[in-house]
Amino acid sequence: MTWVDEHQFGESFEDLRGNPSGAEALTRELAAEVGPNHPLHGQAWTIVARALPQDEVVVTTDSAVYLVHMTWTNKQEEAPYPRALAFQSAAEFEDAIQYRY
Protein backbone atom coordinates (compact mmCIF):
# COMPACT_ATOMS: atom_id res chain seq x y z
CA MET A 1 0.00 0.00 0.00
CA THR A 2 1.35 3.41 -0.96
CA TRP A 3 0.24 6.97 -0.35
CA VAL A 4 -1.61 7.00 -3.67
CA ASP A 5 -4.19 4.49 -2.43
CA GLU A 6 -5.86 7.22 -0.37
CA HIS A 7 -4.89 10.20 -2.55
CA GLN A 8 -7.61 12.43 -3.98
CA PHE A 9 -6.60 13.55 -7.46
CA GLY A 10 -7.48 17.11 -8.48
CA GLU A 11 -9.56 18.23 -11.42
CA SER A 12 -6.60 17.94 -13.81
CA PHE A 13 -6.72 14.14 -13.43
CA GLU A 14 -9.09 11.34 -14.31
CA ASP A 15 -9.03 8.82 -11.45
CA LEU A 16 -8.89 5.33 -12.96
CA ARG A 17 -8.68 3.30 -9.74
CA GLY A 18 -12.32 2.27 -10.01
CA ASN A 19 -12.29 2.05 -13.80
CA PRO A 20 -9.85 -0.62 -15.01
CA SER A 21 -11.37 -0.61 -18.49
CA GLY A 22 -10.62 3.13 -18.69
CA ALA A 23 -6.94 2.37 -18.15
CA GLU A 24 -6.81 -0.51 -20.64
CA ALA A 25 -5.57 1.39 -23.74
CA LEU A 26 -3.13 3.42 -21.62
CA THR A 27 -1.76 0.22 -20.10
CA ARG A 28 -1.20 -1.38 -23.52
CA GLU A 29 0.55 1.73 -24.86
CA LEU A 30 2.80 2.16 -21.83
CA ALA A 31 3.73 -1.54 -21.90
CA ALA A 32 4.81 -1.12 -25.53
CA GLU A 33 6.91 1.97 -24.71
CA VAL A 34 8.83 0.71 -21.64
CA GLY A 35 12.30 -0.55 -22.59
CA PRO A 36 14.97 -2.49 -20.68
CA ASN A 37 16.60 0.49 -18.94
CA HIS A 38 13.35 2.12 -17.85
CA PRO A 39 12.47 2.23 -14.12
CA LEU A 40 9.19 0.37 -14.82
CA HIS A 41 10.84 -2.43 -16.79
CA GLY A 42 10.46 -5.80 -15.10
CA GLN A 43 8.12 -4.43 -12.41
CA ALA A 44 4.45 -5.06 -11.85
CA TRP A 45 2.71 -1.72 -12.26
CA THR A 46 -0.79 -0.27 -12.49
CA ILE A 47 -2.04 2.97 -14.01
CA VAL A 48 -4.25 4.68 -11.42
CA ALA A 49 -4.88 8.10 -13.00
CA ARG A 50 -4.51 10.06 -16.21
CA ALA A 51 -3.55 13.72 -16.44
CA LEU A 52 -6.17 15.33 -18.63
CA PRO A 53 -4.18 18.19 -20.15
CA GLN A 54 -1.10 16.11 -21.02
CA ASP A 55 -0.05 12.62 -22.08
CA GLU A 56 0.86 11.68 -18.52
CA VAL A 57 -0.31 8.86 -16.30
CA VAL A 58 0.14 8.08 -12.62
CA VAL A 59 1.59 4.60 -12.21
CA THR A 60 2.03 2.60 -9.00
CA THR A 61 4.55 -0.14 -8.30
CA ASP A 62 5.41 -1.94 -5.07
CA SER A 63 8.13 0.61 -4.33
CA ALA A 64 7.06 3.98 -5.77
CA VAL A 65 4.49 6.11 -7.54
CA TYR A 66 5.50 7.56 -10.91
CA LEU A 67 4.23 10.31 -13.15
CA VAL A 68 5.02 9.03 -16.65
CA HIS A 69 4.92 11.15 -19.80
CA MET A 70 3.91 8.74 -22.54
CA THR A 71 5.23 9.16 -26.08
CA TRP A 72 2.39 7.43 -27.97
CA THR A 73 4.77 5.84 -30.48
CA ASN A 74 3.42 2.32 -29.83
CA LYS A 75 6.99 1.02 -29.80
CA GLN A 76 9.71 0.41 -27.27
CA GLU A 77 11.58 3.60 -26.40
CA GLU A 78 15.17 4.05 -25.31
CA ALA A 79 15.77 5.38 -21.79
CA PRO A 80 14.97 7.92 -20.49
CA TYR A 81 11.71 7.70 -22.48
CA PRO A 82 8.94 7.59 -21.59
CA ARG A 83 10.02 10.08 -18.93
CA ALA A 84 9.14 8.93 -15.42
CA LEU A 85 9.34 10.93 -12.20
CA ALA A 86 9.14 8.97 -8.94
CA PHE A 87 7.35 10.31 -5.87
CA GLN A 88 7.58 8.99 -2.33
CA SER A 89 4.76 11.11 -0.88
CA ALA A 90 1.57 12.94 -1.79
CA ALA A 91 3.16 16.24 -0.76
CA GLU A 92 6.08 15.65 -3.13
CA PHE A 93 3.66 14.77 -5.95
CA GLU A 94 1.39 17.78 -5.35
CA ASP A 95 4.39 20.11 -5.19
CA ALA A 96 5.67 18.81 -8.54
CA ILE A 97 2.34 19.17 -10.35
CA GLN A 98 1.34 22.49 -8.78
CA TYR A 99 2.29 24.52 -11.87
CA ARG A 100 2.46 21.68 -14.37
CA TYR A 101 -1.12 21.84 -15.66
C-alpha positions in Angstrom: 0.0 0.0 0.0 1.3 3.4 -1.0 0.2 7.0 -0.3 -1.6 7.0 -3.7 -4.2 4.5 -2.4 -5.9 7.2 -0.4 -4.9 10.2 -2.5 -7.6 12.4 -4.0 -6.6 13.6 -7.5 -7.5 17.1 -8.5 -9.6 18.2 -11.4 -6.6 17.9 -13.8 -6.7 14.1 -13.4 -9.1 11.3 -14.3 -9.0 8.8 -11.5 -8.9 5.3 -13.0 -8.7 3.3 -9.7 -12.3 2.3 -10.0 -12.3 2.1 -13.8 -9.8 -0.6 -15.0 -11.4 -0.6 -18.5 -10.6 3.1 -18.7 -6.9 2.4 -18.2 -6.8 -0.5 -20.6 -5.6 1.4 -23.7 -3.1 3.4 -21.6 -1.8 0.2 -20.1 -1.2 -1.4 -23.5 0.5 1.7 -24.9 2.8 2.2 -21.8 3.7 -1.5 -21.9 4.8 -1.1 -25.5 6.9 2.0 -24.7 8.8 0.7 -21.6 12.3 -0.6 -22.6 15.0 -2.5 -20.7 16.6 0.5 -18.9 13.4 2.1 -17.8 12.5 2.2 -14.1 9.2 0.4 -14.8 10.8 -2.4 -16.8 10.5 -5.8 -15.1 8.1 -4.4 -12.4 4.5 -5.1 -11.9 2.7 -1.7 -12.3 -0.8 -0.3 -12.5 -2.0 3.0 -14.0 -4.3 4.7 -11.4 -4.9 8.1 -13.0 -4.5 10.1 -16.2 -3.5 13.7 -16.4 -6.2 15.3 -18.6 -4.2 18.2 -20.2 -1.1 16.1 -21.0 -0.1 12.6 -22.1 0.9 11.7 -18.5 -0.3 8.9 -16.3 0.1 8.1 -12.6 1.6 4.6 -12.2 2.0 2.6 -9.0 4.5 -0.1 -8.3 5.4 -1.9 -5.1 8.1 0.6 -4.3 7.1 4.0 -5.8 4.5 6.1 -7.5 5.5 7.6 -10.9 4.2 10.3 -13.2 5.0 9.0 -16.7 4.9 11.2 -19.8 3.9 8.7 -22.5 5.2 9.2 -26.1 2.4 7.4 -28.0 4.8 5.8 -30.5 3.4 2.3 -29.8 7.0 1.0 -29.8 9.7 0.4 -27.3 11.6 3.6 -26.4 15.2 4.0 -25.3 15.8 5.4 -21.8 15.0 7.9 -20.5 11.7 7.7 -22.5 8.9 7.6 -21.6 10.0 10.1 -18.9 9.1 8.9 -15.4 9.3 10.9 -12.2 9.1 9.0 -8.9 7.4 10.3 -5.9 7.6 9.0 -2.3 4.8 11.1 -0.9 1.6 12.9 -1.8 3.2 16.2 -0.8 6.1 15.7 -3.1 3.7 14.8 -5.9 1.4 17.8 -5.4 4.4 20.1 -5.2 5.7 18.8 -8.5 2.3 19.2 -10.4 1.3 22.5 -8.8 2.3 24.5 -11.9 2.5 21.7 -14.4 -1.1 21.8 -15.7 
